Amino acid sequence: MFQIAKLREQSFLVYGLGLSGNSVIKFFKRNNIKNFYVWDDKKKNLFKNNWTNNLKLTLKQVDYIVLAPGISSVKNKILSKYKRKIITDIDLFYLTNNKTKSIVVTGTNGKSTTCKLLLHLLKRNKFKTSLGGNIGTPILELKNLTNSYVIIEASSFQLAHSQFIKPNYAFFLNFTNDHLDWHGNMNHYLKSKLKIFNLQSLNNYAIINRKLGRIFKKKNFSSKLIFPLKKEYIKMKYKIKNKYLTSEINDENMSFIFTFTRLIKIKEKNFIKTMKSFKSLPHRFEIFLKKKDVLFINDSKATTFRATQSALSSLKNIYWILGGQPKKGDKFKLLNFKKNIVKCYLIGTNINFFKKQIKNKLPFLITNNLKKTVVQILKDINLQQIPNKSVLLSPASASYDQFENFEKRGEEFKKLCKLYAKKLV
C-alpha cells in the first residue's frame, strides 16, 4: 500500500472532470499532492494552474493517469497506448486506506439495490458504515472511515481501468449482455468484473453467483469462494413483512445479503427485523400508485431484457411499456412471460428493433412516446374487463434516445400516470 508521502513523489494526469475527476483533484489538494495535471476533452481550461497544454507529452511523462469512468481506453486511440498507467479514484482509495473493511459490489443488474440493502443492514445493526463509488458520493469524498465498513458500487467502466482494488468482501451478483459498445465484447466485459478478485487474499471473501463459480475456480483466485444461500433465504423470506423485498424480483439481491449476515454474524432475527424497514429505490420495480384495481409500476432502471424479466415474472395482466435505445446483443426470450402480458406499447426511436422482438408473439401497439402511451393504456383498460391489472414501464433499453437518463424517464412516467389515472372508470 502507498502512503500519502509516496503519492507526493508521483506525477498524475486527471483525465475527465466529472464527479470522480473533481473528487480526485480535491483529494490531491487536501493531501498536498502537487504534481498533477488535468484534462477534459469537452471542458476546456478549467483548473488553469494545472491544465496541460500538451496532452500527448503529458500522457507520456506522468506516472499515472487517473481516468474518469465514462471514458473508454479501448475507443480512445491516444489513451490505448498507456493502459498500464491508467488507474481510477477507487485505486487511490485502496492505495491510501488500510483502516476500513471494504465491500465491493458489481454485476450487470441489482448493484444499487444491493448496496443500499447493505448500508441499511449494517447501520441498523450498529456498524459504522459509508457508501460510495458509482452510487452517490465519490469514494474519495467519504469521511470518518476509521474502523468502519465502506460499501463501494463498482461499475464495469470503473473496474476496467482499476489496478489496486482489494475488497475484504467482493460481491459478483450476475452477468449478462450489457455495455458491449463500451467494452468491445463479452470477454472484455467479464474480465473487468473479475478484477474485484485479482488482489484478494486467503482471508478475503468472494460471494459470487453460482453460475459464475466455474469461472472463478478456473482463474485460481485466492479468496474464499462463497455461493449465495438462496434456498435457505427462500424458505424464510416470508417472515420479512416487506412486499418489495419478498417479491421474486429481489430474491437474488436478498440471497447475497442473507449470506453476508452469516459471515459477519448478524442473527437471523435481526436480519428479518432490519429488512422490514427497508424502502425501495426509485425506478426499480417502484410501485408508486394504485387506482381501483390497477397497479402502476416504474421500473425505468431496467435497461436490458434480463433486467425486465423479473418484473414480467412477478406480475399478472401486464400492460407493458418498452422501447428506447437497445443494448448491443440483447435478445428477448418471451416464452415464459407471454401469459402474464395483456399488451405491449412501443416507445422511442428504435421501434423496428422492439417490433421484431415481439411480433407474432404478443399483441402490441406503436405509441412512440410516454404521454400517448399512458393515455392509450388507460383507454384500453377501460374497455377490457380484466381484474387486477398492472401498468408497467420496464423498457428493456437505455433512455438516451428520448431522455437524459433513466431517472428522467421514470419521473415523467410517474407524473403522467398520476395526472391521467383519474380517467379510469
LINZI-V980022 format. One record per residue. N is the residue number from 1. SS is DSSP state (hx for helix, st for strand, lp for the rest). PSI is psi in whole degrees, 0 to 359 (999 if undefined). NEAR is the number of other ideal C-beta (glycine too) atoms within 10 Angstrom. Layout:
BEGIN
n->N ss->SS psi->PSI near->NEAR
n->N ss->SS psi->PSI near->NEAR
END
This chain:
BEGIN
n->1 ss->lp psi->136 near->10
n->2 ss->lp psi->149 near->15
n->3 ss->lp psi->161 near->10
n->4 ss->hx psi->321 near->13
n->5 ss->hx psi->322 near->10
n->6 ss->hx psi->324 near->11
n->7 ss->hx psi->327 near->21
n->8 ss->lp psi->341 near->14
n->9 ss->lp psi->350 near->10
n->10 ss->lp psi->164 near->14
n->11 ss->lp psi->147 near->14
n->12 ss->st psi->152 near->24
n->13 ss->st psi->120 near->23
n->14 ss->st psi->109 near->28
n->15 ss->st psi->108 near->28
n->16 ss->lp psi->119 near->22
n->17 ss->lp psi->47 near->19
n->18 ss->lp psi->205 near->14
n->19 ss->hx psi->312 near->15
n->20 ss->hx psi->319 near->24
n->21 ss->hx psi->316 near->26
n->22 ss->hx psi->325 near->20
n->23 ss->hx psi->326 near->20
n->24 ss->hx psi->316 near->28
n->25 ss->hx psi->317 near->20
n->26 ss->hx psi->319 near->13
n->27 ss->hx psi->315 near->22
n->28 ss->hx psi->314 near->22
n->29 ss->hx psi->321 near->12
n->30 ss->hx psi->328 near->11
n->31 ss->lp psi->16 near->15
n->32 ss->lp psi->37 near->10
n->33 ss->lp psi->107 near->20
n->34 ss->lp psi->339 near->10
n->35 ss->lp psi->71 near->14
n->36 ss->st psi->152 near->21
n->37 ss->st psi->163 near->22
n->38 ss->st psi->154 near->26
n->39 ss->st psi->141 near->22
n->40 ss->lp psi->133 near->18
n->41 ss->lp psi->336 near->11
n->42 ss->lp psi->322 near->6
n->43 ss->lp psi->95 near->13
n->44 ss->lp psi->145 near->8
n->45 ss->lp psi->32 near->9
n->46 ss->lp psi->158 near->14
n->47 ss->lp psi->59 near->17
n->48 ss->lp psi->328 near->7
n->49 ss->lp psi->338 near->6
n->50 ss->lp psi->357 near->18
n->51 ss->st psi->134 near->14
n->52 ss->lp psi->135 near->18
n->53 ss->lp psi->359 near->9
n->54 ss->lp psi->85 near->10
n->55 ss->hx psi->313 near->15
n->56 ss->hx psi->317 near->10
n->57 ss->hx psi->319 near->10
n->58 ss->hx psi->316 near->19
n->59 ss->hx psi->322 near->20
n->60 ss->hx psi->323 near->11
n->61 ss->hx psi->330 near->12
n->62 ss->lp psi->159 near->21
n->63 ss->lp psi->322 near->13
n->64 ss->st psi->147 near->21
n->65 ss->st psi->114 near->24
n->66 ss->st psi->106 near->26
n->67 ss->st psi->136 near->30
n->68 ss->lp psi->146 near->21
n->69 ss->lp psi->336 near->24
n->70 ss->lp psi->353 near->13
n->71 ss->lp psi->126 near->19
n->72 ss->lp psi->123 near->18
n->73 ss->lp psi->345 near->18
n->74 ss->lp psi->318 near->14
n->75 ss->lp psi->333 near->11
n->76 ss->lp psi->107 near->14
n->77 ss->lp psi->326 near->8
n->78 ss->lp psi->313 near->11
n->79 ss->hx psi->328 near->20
n->80 ss->hx psi->340 near->12
n->81 ss->hx psi->344 near->13
n->82 ss->hx psi->33 near->18
n->83 ss->hx psi->325 near->14
n->84 ss->hx psi->340 near->9
n->85 ss->hx psi->345 near->18
n->86 ss->st psi->131 near->22
n->87 ss->st psi->181 near->22
n->88 ss->lp psi->174 near->27
n->89 ss->hx psi->328 near->26
n->90 ss->hx psi->322 near->28
n->91 ss->hx psi->316 near->20
n->92 ss->hx psi->324 near->24
n->93 ss->hx psi->311 near->23
n->94 ss->hx psi->328 near->24
n->95 ss->hx psi->339 near->20
n->96 ss->hx psi->9 near->17
n->97 ss->lp psi->118 near->16
n->98 ss->lp psi->18 near->9
n->99 ss->lp psi->14 near->9
n->100 ss->st psi->165 near->19
n->101 ss->st psi->130 near->18
n->102 ss->st psi->146 near->22
n->103 ss->st psi->116 near->26
n->104 ss->st psi->128 near->28
n->105 ss->st psi->125 near->30
n->106 ss->st psi->174 near->28
n->107 ss->lp psi->164 near->25
n->108 ss->lp psi->317 near->21
n->109 ss->lp psi->151 near->24
n->110 ss->lp psi->5 near->23
n->111 ss->hx psi->310 near->21
n->112 ss->hx psi->316 near->19
n->113 ss->hx psi->316 near->26
n->114 ss->hx psi->319 near->25
n->115 ss->hx psi->317 near->26
n->116 ss->hx psi->323 near->21
n->117 ss->hx psi->316 near->25
n->118 ss->hx psi->315 near->24
n->119 ss->hx psi->314 near->20
n->120 ss->hx psi->314 near->18
n->121 ss->hx psi->309 near->23
n->122 ss->hx psi->317 near->23
n->123 ss->hx psi->316 near->15
n->124 ss->hx psi->341 near->18
n->125 ss->lp psi->24 near->16
n->126 ss->lp psi->27 near->8
n->127 ss->lp psi->137 near->16
n->128 ss->lp psi->124 near->15
n->129 ss->st psi->144 near->21
n->130 ss->st psi->157 near->21
n->131 ss->st psi->133 near->24
n->132 ss->st psi->194 near->22
n->133 ss->st psi->230 near->27
n->134 ss->lp psi->351 near->22
n->135 ss->lp psi->123 near->19
n->136 ss->lp psi->239 near->18
n->137 ss->lp psi->131 near->14
n->138 ss->lp psi->144 near->21
n->139 ss->hx psi->329 near->29
n->140 ss->hx psi->355 near->22
n->141 ss->hx psi->1 near->17
n->142 ss->lp psi->144 near->21
n->143 ss->lp psi->163 near->6
n->144 ss->lp psi->57 near->8
n->145 ss->lp psi->351 near->18
n->146 ss->lp psi->132 near->8
n->147 ss->lp psi->44 near->10
n->148 ss->st psi->170 near->17
n->149 ss->st psi->135 near->21
n->150 ss->st psi->120 near->23
n->151 ss->st psi->127 near->29
n->152 ss->st psi->117 near->26
n->153 ss->st psi->121 near->24
n->154 ss->lp psi->117 near->29
n->155 ss->lp psi->163 near->19
n->156 ss->hx psi->332 near->23
n->157 ss->hx psi->315 near->20
n->158 ss->hx psi->314 near->27
n->159 ss->hx psi->327 near->23
n->160 ss->hx psi->330 near->24
n->161 ss->lp psi->3 near->23
n->162 ss->lp psi->147 near->24
n->163 ss->lp psi->343 near->18
n->164 ss->lp psi->18 near->18
n->165 ss->lp psi->129 near->25
n->166 ss->lp psi->80 near->19
n->167 ss->lp psi->148 near->26
n->168 ss->lp psi->323 near->18
n->169 ss->st psi->123 near->24
n->170 ss->st psi->122 near->29
n->171 ss->st psi->123 near->31
n->172 ss->st psi->101 near->24
n->173 ss->lp psi->312 near->23
n->174 ss->lp psi->172 near->20
n->175 ss->lp psi->116 near->22
n->176 ss->lp psi->173 near->17
n->177 ss->lp psi->124 near->16
n->178 ss->lp psi->154 near->23
n->179 ss->lp psi->26 near->21
n->180 ss->hx psi->335 near->15
n->181 ss->hx psi->333 near->11
n->182 ss->hx psi->314 near->19
n->183 ss->hx psi->336 near->21
n->184 ss->lp psi->315 near->13
n->185 ss->lp psi->171 near->12
n->186 ss->hx psi->327 near->15
n->187 ss->hx psi->316 near->9
n->188 ss->hx psi->322 near->15
n->189 ss->hx psi->313 near->21
n->190 ss->hx psi->318 near->15
n->191 ss->hx psi->321 near->14
n->192 ss->hx psi->319 near->22
n->193 ss->hx psi->320 near->23
n->194 ss->hx psi->349 near->20
n->195 ss->hx psi->338 near->21
n->196 ss->hx psi->344 near->26
n->197 ss->hx psi->346 near->22
n->198 ss->hx psi->316 near->17
n->199 ss->lp psi->3 near->18
n->200 ss->lp psi->149 near->21
n->201 ss->lp psi->184 near->11
n->202 ss->lp psi->333 near->7
n->203 ss->lp psi->11 near->9
n->204 ss->lp psi->162 near->19
n->205 ss->st psi->138 near->20
n->206 ss->st psi->108 near->23
n->207 ss->st psi->114 near->24
n->208 ss->st psi->141 near->27
n->209 ss->lp psi->132 near->19
n->210 ss->hx psi->327 near->10
n->211 ss->hx psi->340 near->10
n->212 ss->hx psi->1 near->19
n->213 ss->hx psi->321 near->15
n->214 ss->hx psi->318 near->9
n->215 ss->hx psi->317 near->15
n->216 ss->hx psi->313 near->18
n->217 ss->hx psi->322 near->10
n->218 ss->hx psi->327 near->8
n->219 ss->hx psi->350 near->10
n->220 ss->lp psi->44 near->6
n->221 ss->lp psi->156 near->21
n->222 ss->lp psi->338 near->13
n->223 ss->lp psi->167 near->24
n->224 ss->st psi->120 near->15
n->225 ss->st psi->125 near->13
n->226 ss->st psi->128 near->19
n->227 ss->st psi->144 near->17
n->228 ss->lp psi->140 near->23
n->229 ss->lp psi->66 near->18
n->230 ss->hx psi->317 near->17
n->231 ss->hx psi->319 near->8
n->232 ss->hx psi->320 near->14
n->233 ss->hx psi->316 near->20
n->234 ss->hx psi->324 near->15
n->235 ss->hx psi->328 near->10
n->236 ss->hx psi->359 near->13
n->237 ss->hx psi->334 near->20
n->238 ss->hx psi->358 near->8
n->239 ss->hx psi->342 near->14
n->240 ss->lp psi->110 near->20
n->241 ss->lp psi->70 near->11
n->242 ss->lp psi->104 near->17
n->243 ss->hx psi->326 near->9
n->244 ss->hx psi->312 near->18
n->245 ss->hx psi->327 near->21
n->246 ss->hx psi->359 near->17
n->247 ss->lp psi->153 near->19
n->248 ss->hx psi->332 near->13
n->249 ss->hx psi->336 near->25
n->250 ss->hx psi->9 near->25
n->251 ss->hx psi->319 near->17
n->252 ss->hx psi->308 near->20
n->253 ss->hx psi->313 near->27
n->254 ss->hx psi->329 near->27
n->255 ss->hx psi->327 near->23
n->256 ss->hx psi->316 near->27
n->257 ss->hx psi->315 near->25
n->258 ss->hx psi->317 near->25
n->259 ss->hx psi->319 near->19
n->260 ss->hx psi->324 near->24
n->261 ss->hx psi->326 near->20
n->262 ss->hx psi->322 near->14
n->263 ss->hx psi->324 near->13
n->264 ss->lp psi->11 near->15
n->265 ss->lp psi->43 near->6
n->266 ss->lp psi->128 near->19
n->267 ss->lp psi->150 near->11
n->268 ss->hx psi->320 near->13
n->269 ss->hx psi->326 near->9
n->270 ss->hx psi->325 near->14
n->271 ss->hx psi->312 near->23
n->272 ss->hx psi->313 near->16
n->273 ss->hx psi->318 near->14
n->274 ss->hx psi->315 near->20
n->275 ss->hx psi->338 near->25
n->276 ss->hx psi->328 near->13
n->277 ss->lp psi->5 near->10
n->278 ss->lp psi->135 near->21
n->279 ss->lp psi->140 near->10
n->280 ss->lp psi->154 near->19
n->281 ss->lp psi->148 near->16
n->282 ss->lp psi->147 near->15
n->283 ss->lp psi->10 near->23
n->284 ss->lp psi->92 near->25
n->285 ss->lp psi->51 near->23
n->286 ss->st psi->107 near->20
n->287 ss->st psi->101 near->15
n->288 ss->st psi->350 near->16
n->289 ss->st psi->140 near->15
n->290 ss->st psi->124 near->10
n->291 ss->st psi->119 near->16
n->292 ss->lp psi->239 near->9
n->293 ss->lp psi->28 near->13
n->294 ss->st psi->126 near->21
n->295 ss->st psi->138 near->18
n->296 ss->st psi->123 near->24
n->297 ss->st psi->125 near->21
n->298 ss->st psi->107 near->26
n->299 ss->lp psi->43 near->28
n->300 ss->lp psi->336 near->27
n->301 ss->lp psi->345 near->24
n->302 ss->lp psi->94 near->27
n->303 ss->lp psi->6 near->26
n->304 ss->lp psi->164 near->23
n->305 ss->hx psi->324 near->23
n->306 ss->hx psi->321 near->21
n->307 ss->hx psi->333 near->26
n->308 ss->hx psi->334 near->23
n->309 ss->hx psi->319 near->21
n->310 ss->hx psi->319 near->22
n->311 ss->hx psi->318 near->25
n->312 ss->hx psi->329 near->23
n->313 ss->hx psi->344 near->13
n->314 ss->hx psi->352 near->19
n->315 ss->lp psi->164 near->25
n->316 ss->lp psi->158 near->14
n->317 ss->lp psi->57 near->20
n->318 ss->st psi->133 near->22
n->319 ss->st psi->103 near->25
n->320 ss->st psi->122 near->28
n->321 ss->st psi->123 near->24
n->322 ss->st psi->161 near->25
n->323 ss->lp psi->157 near->27
n->324 ss->lp psi->225 near->26
n->325 ss->st psi->105 near->17
n->326 ss->lp psi->152 near->22
n->327 ss->lp psi->142 near->21
n->328 ss->lp psi->128 near->12
n->329 ss->lp psi->3 near->13
n->330 ss->lp psi->137 near->20
n->331 ss->lp psi->142 near->9
n->332 ss->lp psi->115 near->20
n->333 ss->lp psi->101 near->10
n->334 ss->lp psi->355 near->16
n->335 ss->lp psi->318 near->7
n->336 ss->lp psi->353 near->10
n->337 ss->lp psi->352 near->19
n->338 ss->hx psi->320 near->11
n->339 ss->hx psi->341 near->8
n->340 ss->hx psi->349 near->18
n->341 ss->st psi->124 near->22
n->342 ss->st psi->313 near->18
n->343 ss->st psi->152 near->17
n->344 ss->st psi->150 near->23
n->345 ss->st psi->121 near->24
n->346 ss->st psi->126 near->24
n->347 ss->st psi->170 near->26
n->348 ss->lp psi->184 near->24
n->349 ss->lp psi->2 near->13
n->350 ss->lp psi->46 near->16
n->351 ss->hx psi->318 near->15
n->352 ss->hx psi->323 near->10
n->353 ss->hx psi->312 near->17
n->354 ss->hx psi->326 near->23
n->355 ss->hx psi->318 near->14
n->356 ss->hx psi->325 near->9
n->357 ss->hx psi->328 near->21
n->358 ss->hx psi->351 near->18
n->359 ss->lp psi->136 near->9
n->360 ss->lp psi->8 near->4
n->361 ss->lp psi->322 near->14
n->362 ss->lp psi->147 near->16
n->363 ss->lp psi->140 near->9
n->364 ss->st psi->163 near->19
n->365 ss->st psi->137 near->13
n->366 ss->st psi->114 near->15
n->367 ss->st psi->352 near->20
n->368 ss->st psi->310 near->15
n->369 ss->lp psi->168 near->13
n->370 ss->hx psi->321 near->23
n->371 ss->hx psi->310 near->16
n->372 ss->hx psi->324 near->15
n->373 ss->hx psi->310 near->24
n->374 ss->hx psi->316 near->27
n->375 ss->hx psi->316 near->15
n->376 ss->hx psi->319 near->15
n->377 ss->hx psi->317 near->25
n->378 ss->hx psi->324 near->21
n->379 ss->hx psi->315 near->12
n->380 ss->hx psi->320 near->17
n->381 ss->hx psi->319 near->24
n->382 ss->hx psi->333 near->11
n->383 ss->hx psi->339 near->9
n->384 ss->lp psi->128 near->12
n->385 ss->lp psi->74 near->6
n->386 ss->lp psi->128 near->14
n->387 ss->lp psi->157 near->8
n->388 ss->lp psi->68 near->10
n->389 ss->st psi->159 near->22
n->390 ss->st psi->127 near->22
n->391 ss->st psi->114 near->27
n->392 ss->st psi->118 near->28
n->393 ss->st psi->104 near->29
n->394 ss->lp psi->83 near->25
n->395 ss->lp psi->343 near->33
n->396 ss->lp psi->35 near->26
n->397 ss->lp psi->160 near->27
n->398 ss->st psi->165 near->19
n->399 ss->lp psi->356 near->21
n->400 ss->lp psi->345 near->15
n->401 ss->lp psi->329 near->14
n->402 ss->lp psi->344 near->17
n->403 ss->lp psi->159 near->21
n->404 ss->lp psi->325 near->9
n->405 ss->lp psi->175 near->14
n->406 ss->hx psi->332 near->23
n->407 ss->hx psi->314 near->14
n->408 ss->hx psi->321 near->14
n->409 ss->hx psi->314 near->27
n->410 ss->hx psi->318 near->23
n->411 ss->hx psi->320 near->16
n->412 ss->hx psi->318 near->20
n->413 ss->hx psi->314 near->29
n->414 ss->hx psi->317 near->19
n->415 ss->hx psi->316 near->13
n->416 ss->hx psi->319 near->19
n->417 ss->hx psi->316 near->22
n->418 ss->hx psi->327 near->14
n->419 ss->hx psi->317 near->12
n->420 ss->hx psi->350 near->15
n->421 ss->hx psi->339 near->18
n->422 ss->hx psi->344 near->8
n->423 ss->hx psi->356 near->13
n->424 ss->lp psi->133 near->13
n->425 ss->lp psi->999 near->7
END
